[in-house]
Amino acid sequence: MAEKKILIIDADVASRNFITRTLQQKQFIVINTGSGKEGLIMAWRDRPDLIIIDPTLPDIKGEEIAVKLRQDARLKGVSLIALSNDQSAIRVKACLGAGFNEYIPKTGQAIPTLMETVSRLLLGDTKASVKDGGLLFSFLSAKGGTGTSSLCANFATGIALNQPEARVVVVDLVLPIGSVAQIVGYSGEHDLITVADLAPEQTGAEFFKHELLEIPIWRFRLLAGSPDPESSNHLKVARIDEIVSSLKSAYDYVLLDIGRSLSKFTLPLIQHADLVALIMSTDQSSITLTKTLLEYLRAKNVGNNFIYAILNRAVGLEGLSKAEADKLLGIEIKTTMPYLGSNFSLANNLHQPILVKFPKDTASIVITESARQMVEIAKKLRAA
């Protein structure tokens, strides 16, 4: 491994130096520069095995560098990775068309993704992938009051009932205050805030396997959300990606309750989810806001095939039909939840999943089948 040489071309000094140190810790030989012109000279002179380029260089575009390198017979086999703040579809397409092997956005997940990509391209480590570990599901909505947290918890139970041997965990990422703990009756000592305060070496996969409390009737373990708004102000956001990665190593299924908390730290979790459960209610405003959210997700490279749309009749029988919502959104709604009525309220008040309290209820049957379908879709997407 020590003989593998990597060239970094990035005008951002802090970014360039940090990536250099990280790769050197993995025993790679690393050279770097902030100039595109000098980068070309170093590539031709030093013949690196892999080159990481920020395509938004001030002197030469990364696409142009890639074309020049691909035209040089001496560097025909070199692996090229684009690492950039520019997440536009146009730039991604241009870079891949110019000859880059991979395009990685500079998000909170960038470094682990980069390390895995380097291992795969440079060392032939086909197991290294952002998709390693348990399946990741993100539950989110564009509007409050759609029942996202309740559905997230009940779908987790549905997965566990369908696969009794599977390890399932729910993570409450809703800010400023979580709600899953109240729904399931959780009273454990750990929550997102306290865990993020621990040192990284304390929160590996083994910690999450043994320290998170299991709620027997729900059949999953829970990393509870912020207990109050003041605590959420002290959340160490930079730890979230690492925590989720450890959870994926410890569990077969990781369900993130994001709710309306779309932010810079939750977006990468949505982008790297195996499937995104998008919850909406039947009122016109919910559908309109969901359409706006869908357009945003598409701009962030979350395609329709990764969206599992759920129409939830949370407040009653009135509102838009599935066909009307399909037409307005431009995507197919995968599941339509029936009006849950008093049974759902009773189950919530008793801190029980509706699937256990009322197993023959139509809603329970729909959730069980939809949970099975979500798992099948996610597995096919990952395999592809």
C-alpha positions, 0 to 999 in steps of 0.5 A: 500500500505504501507504494501507491501514490496520490496527487491532490489538486485543490485550490482550497488549502485547508481542504487539500491539507486535511485530505493529504493528512487523512490519506497519509495516515492510510500509508499512501504517498501523497503530493498536492498542489493548488494549481491546475497547471502545476497539477498537470506537470506533477501528473506527467512527471510523478505518474501517480496512481490516483488523482483527486481534483476539485474541478472548480480550479481558478486556472484550469477547469477540472474537466479540461485536466481530465481530458488532457490526462486521458489523452496521455498514454502514460496515464491511461490507467490513472483513476480520477476522482472529482471532489467539489462543492459544486453539486449541480447536475450539469457539473457532475455530468460534465466531469464524468463525461470528461473521464472522471471515475467518480464525482463526490460532493463536499458534504459531511459524508465526503471524507468517508465516501472518498476513503471508500472510493480510493480503496475501491479504485486504487486497492481493488477493494470492492467491499468498500462502498458507502452502501456497506452495512445495514440498509438505510431508510430516511423518513421525511416530509415537507410539512408538519402533522403528516405522521412521519414519526409514527409511521417511521416507528411502525414501519420499523416494527413492520420490518422486524415482524417480517424478519424476526432475526433482523437487527433494527434501530430507529434514530430520531433526528427531528429538531429541536425536539424529538417525538419517537421516544414519546410514541414508544414510551422510551425512558433510556439514558442515551439520546442523540445529544448525549451520544454525540458528546462522547468521544468517537472511539467510544461510539463504535458499532459495539457500543450501539449493539449493546448500549441502546435500549431495546423496546420489546413490544416495538422490536427495535432499539432506539437512539432517541432525539433531542429531549428539549429545544435547549439541548438541541442547541448543543448537538455536535452536528459534525458527529452525525455522519460517523454515528450513522455509519457505526449504526449501519455496521451494527444493525441490518436496518437503520431508519432515520426519522428526519421529519421536516428537519431538512438541513445541511447535516440531514441532506447527506443522510438523505442522499446516501439512503438506500430508500427515502420514505416521503410522507405527505397528507392529502391536503393541497398545501402538503402536496404542493410543498412535497412537490417543491421538496421533490424538485429540490431532491432531484437537484441534489441527485436523489432520483425518483427511483429512490423515493418511496412516496406515502400518502397518509390520511392522518386527519380524516377521509377528506382531501386529494385522492391518490390519483390526484396526488400522483398527477400533481407530484409527477411520481407514483405514490407507492402506499396510501395509508387509510384513515387510522382513526381512534385505533391509531390514537389508542395505540399511540397513547398506550405506547404500542405499535398499531401492528401489535395492538390491532394486527387485523386492522387495515392500516396494520396490513398496509404497513406490514406489506409496505415495509416488506416492499420497501426492503425489497426495493432498497435491496434491488437498488443497492445491488444495482 
